[in-house]
Amino acid sequence: MSDDIEKLLQSFEGPDPPREVRPAMMAVARAQAKINAKAAARRARSSLIRRWMAVAAAVAAVVVAGLALRPQPKEPQPEPPSVVRDGTGAIGSVESDSLAAHRDGKMIQLKNGDKLYAEDKLRPENRSDVRLSDGSLARIDGGSELTLQKPDPGERVHLRLATGRVFLRAAKAQGEFIVAASARVRALGTTFGVSELDGTTSVNVIDGKVALESGGKRIELERGQSGAATEGTAPELTSDNPNQALRWARDPVRFKDRPLGEVLDWLSRNSSFRFSAPPAVRQMRVSVVISDEPMLEIIDAMMLTCNLTRDVQGNDITIRK
């Protein structure tokens, strides 16, 4: 500050001030120097603050840019809630003790009476039954994969068989009954089986008529006939015996002291054979257990027990004494 005072005194122009005035001038100079020093300090602090604010802003910008560029960890997404269904829109129901199904991205276990919906993918561990909305029965073998698809316009049932086999009793109703596999199967009011293995679709008809379509070609299979098609190739008739091919789907049944005619009627519904016998023969009493044995062996056992003979012509069997 003394240097500033000396500069102030030296800047004074004119004659030297009288001695008695010099103390007063020095006091004024000191006061002015203090004022100038405070102003300079304020200016310096203000400049320093501005510089620090600029640096802080730049640092903040860099930090924000870094945060923006750095990959942000994804928050875990909650699992989609399971769809609660009240039966509306159901296209079938379970008729077995249990049935595994893939629904809404999850594998669930269904029980007897539970409803089934479009896009349900059924994967039974053991043979399982499903009742479709049109009244048809689908019996799915263990290890198979069958999807219930939403029917297209003009269809009443649309199933997708990815692998395995299914036995079907199609109800008589309006609309097409479709089973899609490597080939396409159409049926109306019939009993038949479809299997899918390594890109080949096989069809075995117990009753009614089934169309097998593939490669732009179509064949019709009737009672007692079988056919097959590999994806993209024309379907062909095969020599497979439907009764033999569908033994896996047969329910064991026991007849105890029942009219033979009743047994023959059951055999007609569960095999490709049709029976004719005189009334006296139909009234004969018989006891028999039918399981998965070959059908002709079962028939021959009854003929031997009742001392009867039979004559087979294709799918027609005539019984007489």
C-alpha positions in Angstrom: 0.0 0.0 0.0 3.0 2.4 0.8 4.1 2.1 -2.9 0.6 3.2 -4.0 0.8 6.2 -1.7 4.2 7.2 -3.1 2.9 6.9 -6.6 -0.1 9.1 -5.6 2.1 11.8 -4.1 4.4 11.7 -7.1 1.5 12.2 -9.5 0.6 15.4 -7.7 1.4 18.3 -10.1 2.1 21.8 -8.9 4.2 23.4 -6.1 5.1 21.2 -3.2 2.3 21.4 -0.6 3.0 23.1 2.6 4.4 20.9 5.3 1.3 21.4 7.5 -0.9 20.0 4.6 1.2 16.9 3.9 -0.3 14.8 6.8 -3.8 15.5 5.6 -2.8 14.6 2.1 -1.2 11.4 3.3 -4.3 10.4 5.2 -6.4 11.0 2.1 -3.9 9.0 0.0 -4.0 6.1 2.5 -7.8 6.1 2.5 -7.9 6.1 -1.3 -5.3 3.3 -1.5 -7.4 1.2 0.9 -10.5 1.7 -1.4 -8.4 0.8 -4.5 -7.0 -2.3 -2.8 -10.5 -3.5 -1.7 -11.8 -3.0 -5.3 -8.9 -4.9 -6.8 -9.5 -7.7 -4.3 -13.2 -7.9 -5.2 -12.3 -7.9 -8.9 -9.8 -10.7 -8.3 -12.2 -12.7 -6.3 -15.0 -12.2 -8.9 -12.6 -13.3 -11.7 -11.5 -16.3 -9.7 -15.2 -17.3 -9.0 -16.0 -16.9 -12.7 -13.0 -19.1 -13.6 -14.0 -21.8 -11.1 -17.6 -21.7 -12.2 -16.5 -22.3 -15.8 -14.2 -25.2 -14.7 -17.1 -26.7 -12.7 -19.5 -26.4 -15.6 -17.0 -28.1 -17.9 -16.4 -30.9 -15.4 -20.1 -31.4 -15.0 -20.6 -31.6 -18.7 -17.9 -34.2 -19.0 -19.4 -36.2 -16.2 -22.9 -36.0 -17.7 -21.5 -37.0 -21.1 -19.7 -39.9 -19.5 -22.8 -41.1 -17.8 -24.7 -40.8 -21.0 -22.2 -42.8 -22.9 -21.6 -45.5 -20.3 -23.9 -48.5 -20.8 -26.6 -48.5 -18.1 -27.4 -51.8 -16.4 -30.8 -53.1 -17.3 -33.2 -53.4 -14.6 -34.6 -56.9 -14.2 -37.9 -57.2 -15.9 -40.7 -58.8 -13.9 -42.1 -62.1 -15.3 -45.3 -61.6 -17.2 -48.2 -62.4 -15.0 -50.0 -65.6 -15.7 -53.2 -65.1 -17.6 -56.2 -65.8 -15.4 -58.8 -67.6 -17.5 -62.4 -68.1 -16.5 -63.4 -70.6 -19.1 -64.4 -68.0 -21.7 -63.0 -68.9 -25.1 -62.1 -72.4 -24.0 -61.8 -74.9 -26.9 -61.4 -78.1 -24.9 -61.0 -79.7 -21.5 -58.8 -82.3 -19.9 -60.3 -85.8 -19.3 -57.3 -87.4 -17.7 -55.9 -87.2 -14.1 -53.1 -84.9 -15.2 -51.7 -83.3 -18.3 -48.6 -81.1 -18.8 -49.2 -78.1 -21.0 -47.1 -75.1 -22.2 -49.1 -71.9 -21.7 -48.2 -68.2 -21.6 -44.5 -69.1 -21.6 -44.7 -71.5 -18.7 -45.1 -75.2 -18.3 -48.1 -76.0 -16.1 -49.8 -79.1 -14.9 -53.5 -79.5 -15.6 -56.0 -81.8 -14.0 -59.2 -83.5 -14.9 -61.8 -80.9 -15.9 -59.4 -78.0 -16.5 -60.2 -75.9 -19.5 -57.9 -75.7 -22.6 -57.4 -72.7 -24.8 -56.0 -71.8 -28.2 -52.2 -72.1 -28.4 -52.0 -74.5 -25.5 -49.2 -76.9 -26.3 -49.9 -80.3 -24.7 -47.0 -82.5 -23.8 -48.3 -85.5 -21.8 -45.9 -87.8 -20.0 -48.5 -90.7 -20.3 -51.4 -91.3 -22.6 -54.0 -88.5 -21.9 -57.5 -87.6 -23.2 -58.8 -84.2 -24.2 -62.4 -83.4 -25.0 -62.6 -80.8 -27.7 -65.3 -78.1 -27.9 -67.2 -79.8 -30.7 -67.5 -83.0 -28.7 -64.6 -84.8 -30.4 -62.2 -86.9 -28.4 -58.4 -86.6 -28.8 -56.3 -89.3 -27.1 -52.6 -88.2 -27.1 -49.8 -90.7 -26.5 -47.1 -90.1 -24.0 -44.1 -88.2 -25.3 -46.2 -86.5 -28.1 -46.6 -82.7 -28.6 -50.0 -81.5 -29.8 -51.0 -77.8 -30.0 -54.6 -76.6 -29.9 -54.7 -73.9 -32.5 -57.5 -71.3 -33.1 -59.7 -72.6 -35.9 -59.6 -70.6 -39.1 -62.9 -69.5 -40.7 -64.8 -72.6 -41.9 -63.0 -74.9 -39.4 -64.3 -76.3 -36.1 -61.1 -78.0 -34.9 -57.5 -77.2 -35.8 -54.7 -79.3 -34.2 -51.0 -79.2 -34.8 -49.1 -82.5 -34.2 -45.4 -81.7 -33.9 -44.3 -85.2 -32.9 -45.8 -88.4 -31.6 -49.3 -89.8 -32.2 -52.9 -89.0 -31.5 -56.1 -91.0 -31.8 -59.2 -89.1 -32.7 -63.0 -89.7 -32.6 -64.3 -86.7 -34.6 -67.8 -85.7 -33.8 -70.3 -85.2 -36.6 -70.6 -81.4 -36.8 -70.4 -78.6 -39.3 -67.0 -77.2 -40.2 -63.7 -78.9 -41.1 -61.7 -81.0 -38.7 -58.0 -80.3 -39.4 -54.8 -82.0 -38.1 -51.7 -80.3 -39.4 -48.4 -82.2 -39.3 -45.8 -82.6 -42.1 -48.9 -83.3 -44.2 -52.4 -82.0 -43.7 -55.3 -84.2 -42.6 -59.0 -83.4 -43.0 -61.8 -85.5 -41.5 -65.5 -85.3 -41.0 -67.3 -87.7 -38.6 -64.6 -90.4 -38.4 -62.4 -92.4 -36.1 -58.7 -92.4 -37.1 -55.2 -92.0 -35.9 -52.4 -89.6 -36.9 -48.7 -90.1 -36.2 -45.8 -87.8 -36.9 -42.2 -89.1 -37.0 -39.1 -87.7 -38.7 -41.1 -85.6 -41.1 -43.5 -88.3 -42.2 -47.2 -88.2 -41.4 -49.1 -91.5 -41.2 -52.9 -91.9 -41.0 -54.8 -95.0 -40.0 -58.6 -95.0 -40.5 -60.9 -97.0 -38.3 -64.2 -95.5 -39.5 -65.4 -92.8 -41.9 -63.3 -91.0 -44.5 -60.1 -88.9 -44.2 -58.3 -86.8 -46.7 -54.4 -86.7 -46.6 -52.9 -83.8 -48.4 -49.2 -83.1 -49.2 -47.1 -81.7 -52.1 -50.2 -80.4 -53.8 -51.8 -83.9 -54.0 -54.6 -85.5 -52.1 -55.8 -89.0 -51.4 -58.9 -90.2 -49.5 -58.7 -93.0 -47.0 -61.7 -95.0 -46.0 -62.4 -97.5 -43.2 -59.5 -100.0 -42.8 -57.1 -98.0 -44.9 -53.8 -96.3 -44.1 -51.7 -93.7 -45.9 -48.5 -91.7 -45.4 -46.8 -88.6 -46.8 -43.4 -87.0 -46.3 -43.4 -83.2 -46.2 -43.7 -81.8 -49.8 -44.3 -85.2 -51.4 -47.5 -86.8 -52.7 -49.3 -89.0 -50.2 -49.6 -92.7 -50.8 -51.6 -95.7 -49.6 -49.7 -98.0 -47.3 -50.3 -101.6 -46.2 -50.4 -100.7 -42.5 -53.3 -102.4 -40.5 -55.2 -99.6 -38.7 -56.3 -102.1 -35.9 -52.6 -102.9 -35.3 -51.3 -99.4 -35.6 -53.9 -98.0 -33.1 -53.6 -100.8 -30.4 -51.9 -98.2 -28.2 -55.0 -96.2 -28.0 -57.4 -99.0 -27.0 -59.0 -99.0 -23.6 -59.1 -102.4 -21.9 -62.7 -103.6 -21.4 -64.2 -106.6 -19.7 -67.5 -108.3 -20.7 -68.8 -110.7 -18.2 -71.7 -113.0 -19.3 -72.9 -110.5 -21.9 -74.6 -111.1 -25.2 -72.2 -111.7 -28.0 -74.0 -109.1 -30.1 -73.0 -106.4 -27.5 -69.3 -107.5 -27.8 -69.5 -107.4 -31.6 -71.0 -103.9 -31.5 -68.1 -102.7 -29.3 -65.6 -104.3 -31.7 -67.2 -102.5 -34.6 -66.8 -99.1 -32.9 -63.2 -99.8 -31.9 -61.8 -101.5 -35.0 -62.2 -101.4 -38.7 -64.1 -104.6 -38.8 -67.9 -104.9 -39.3 -69.7 -108.0 -38.1 -72.8 -109.8 -39.3 -74.3 -112.7 -37.3 -77.8 -114.3 -37.1 -79.9 -113.3 -34.1 -79.4 -116.6 -32.3 -75.6 -116.1 -32.4 -75.9 -112.5 -31.2 -77.9 -113.7 -28.2 -75.3 -116.1 -27.0 -73.6 -115.2 -23.7 -69.9 -114.7 -23.5 -67.2 -113.5 -21.1 -64.1 -111.9 -22.5 -61.5 -109.3 -21.6 -60.3 -107.1 -24.5 -57.1 -105.2 -24.2 -54.3 -104.4 -26.8 -54.0 -107.9 -28.3 -54.3 -108.1 -32.1 -58.0 -107.8 -33.0 -58.2 -111.0 -35.0 -56.7 -113.0 -32.1 -59.4 -111.6 -29.8 -62.1 -112.6 -32.3 -60.7 -116.1 -32.9 -60.6 -116.7 -29.1 -64.3 -115.9 -28.8 -65.1 -118.1 -31.8 -63.3 -121.0 -30.1 -65.1 -120.4 -26.8 -68.5 -120.2 -28.4 -67.9 -123.0 -30.9 -68.4 -120.6 -33.9 -66.7 -120.0 -37.2 -66.0 -116.7 -39.0 -65.3 -115.7 -42.5 -63.3 -112.5 -43.3 -63.6 -110.5 -46.5 -61.6 -107.4 -46.2 -63.1 -105.5 -43.2 -66.3 -107.6 -43.2 -66.6 -110.6 -40.9 -69.5 -113.0 -41.0 -70.0 -115.2 -38.0 -72.1 -118.4 -38.0 -72.5 -121.7 -36.1 
